[in-house]
Amino acid sequence: MNRQLLLALGCVMLLAGWMSAFLYRSLPQSYDIYYLVPTLLLAFGMGFVLKVVSGRLTAVILALTAVASVLAVNTLYPSKGVTLLGIQKKLNSAMIGKPVTVQVRAADRGGIFSTDQTLAAFADIEVNLFARTPGPPRMLAFDTAGNLFVSIPKLDAVYLLRDDDQDGTADQALLVSADLDRPHGLVWMDDRLYVAEPSRLLELRDIDSDAKADLTRVILEGLPDDGGHWTRSLAMGGDGFLYLSVGSRCNACEEQDERRASILKIDPATGSAEIHATGLRNSVGLAFSADRQSLWASDNGRDNLGEDLPPDEINLIVAGGNYGWPYCFGAQQPDPELGKQAVCRETLPSTVALQAHSAPLGIAFGDRLAAPLKDRNSLYVAFHGSWNRRVPTGYKLVRIPFVDGQPTGEVEEFLSGWLADGKAWGRPVAPVVGPDGALYLSDDRADAIYRIRWKTQE
């Protein structure tokens, strides 16, 4: 075999070896025997190249074929986890944030906050403990008076937190209602608190202003509650309708109830409901844009397909849209167990791909923040953190920049540090912008709500 042909064959084998190595990260873990493929290709490729050129030139060729393979995988398989977006996320993760100690007043010392806890900030911010909650907090909503409602499903309760002296910490935690069933999603509108339970949508009213629910009206009942994802999240659109997410009953399966893995559009006055969008496995985060016209949602991808597959998602929700689950994910990529390319072509791709198993939960737009313009023009996403991964990921708050109402595609670290030495002392759940221009964030492992304040606005 002549030298040119031997060199060409070696380069082809190196390219194939690198590509198969990158794609291996996206395979189910039951395919571990697959590691032999990239190992053999790379070994034989290096052997052929070394027969023709020097060791130093072989190293250069090895590096160039690796770069070429990354670009090829990025082009051919944009949802496989070796995308340019994925590289950007890894670079951002490698950046070193500024240490920020969570400021805790003496009265709130105890538990995890008995000692100082330090986070890593990627903006010029301060973080203080706004409140320690009586149980794991989930979703948040402010009323027009600046009081913060928080749902605590574990206690079947909703609390109201007041900061009477406006010092950035809650002075009172008042029980609004404890006669509920795992309340989750919250929306405040027109002196009424809308609360989403697994099987019902409720309206709570406080007639005598004592911070306790005096009237409870069932807007909608009979939502599917037969196991699986039980959380129900809420958002209010500019059209006056409530939008409610209903997660799937399984990891990956064909649903019998068409309301599963969907977002419902509900008239709060009559309880009339219709399916607004489908194919959304578990969209815990719902948020409308600043003009309250565009609905955005986070979505948690399925488990048991390996470390980096499928990507979690941020989706722009349109009426009648089908986002693929359980047949497809990401950029219309067929599920290896249930998917078909013909079906996936009829679905909507995700708008932003996120690191697999990050568990994106609550989301919030930053337009009302007292912050620099770039931070206001962003969507904030709470990564609750992984369980289906050998190396943990998530446990942070990220920022997705927007330009002219659309995401740039970048996913930037904003606040991290809840995962330390492979162990998580906190798990972010949901951000919300307060009337004071600060960003509030719930944490259902530390039983805490943080207040994030920018030191400068420009």
Number of C-alpha atoms within 10 A of each C-alpha: 5 7 13 11 12 18 20 14 16 27 22 16 23 29 26 20 24 25 22 20 21 19 18 21 19 20 20 16 14 10 11 12 8 14 13 10 14 22 15 14 21 23 14 17 25 21 15 22 26 18 14 17 13 10 13 10 13 21 14 11 19 20 14 14 21 20 14 14 22 19 17 16 21 19 13 10 15 20 25 24 25 23 20 16 20 22 14 15 17 15 12 17 15 10 11 11 18 15 15 20 15 18 17 22 13 9 7 14 14 11 10 14 18 11 10 11 16 17 19 19 21 20 17 14 17 16 22 19 22 25 24 25 19 13 18 21 30 29 29 28 23 21 18 11 8 16 18 21 24 28 27 24 22 15 17 17 21 28 23 22 23 20 17 13 9 11 9 19 22 20 15 13 19 15 16 22 19 17 13 16 16 23 31 27 29 27 21 20 13 8 12 17 21 25 25 27 23 24 19 19 26 22 21 20 20 16 13 9 9 10 18 19 21 14 11 15 11 14 20 19 13 9 16 19 17 11 10 14 20 19 22 27 29 25 23 24 18 13 9 13 18 20 24 25 31 28 28 29 22 17 14 18 13 14 13 8 11 13 20 27 26 25 30 22 22 22 17 20 10 9 17 13 17 13 19 20 20 25 25 30 28 33 31 29 28 26 23 21 17 14 10 14 12 15 18 23 26 28 27 24 28 22 18 15 21 21 24 25 24 28 27 24 27 27 22 19 23 15 12 11 19 19 30 27 28 24 23 26 30 28 23 24 22 21 22 12 12 13 18 15 13 9 13 22 15 13 21 21 22 23 18 21 25 30 24 28 27 26 27 35 26 30 27 23 24 26 19 16 22 22 23 15 13 13 23 18 24 22 22 26 28 29 26 26 24 17 14 17 16 9 9 17 21 25 28 25 27 22 23 22 21 18 10 7 13 13 17 14 15 19 25 19 25 21 24 23 21 26 18 13 7 10 10 16 15 22 23 30 31 28 30 25 22 20 16 13 17 23 23 22 25 30 26 20 18 21 20 24 28 24 23 23 21 19 13 11 13 10
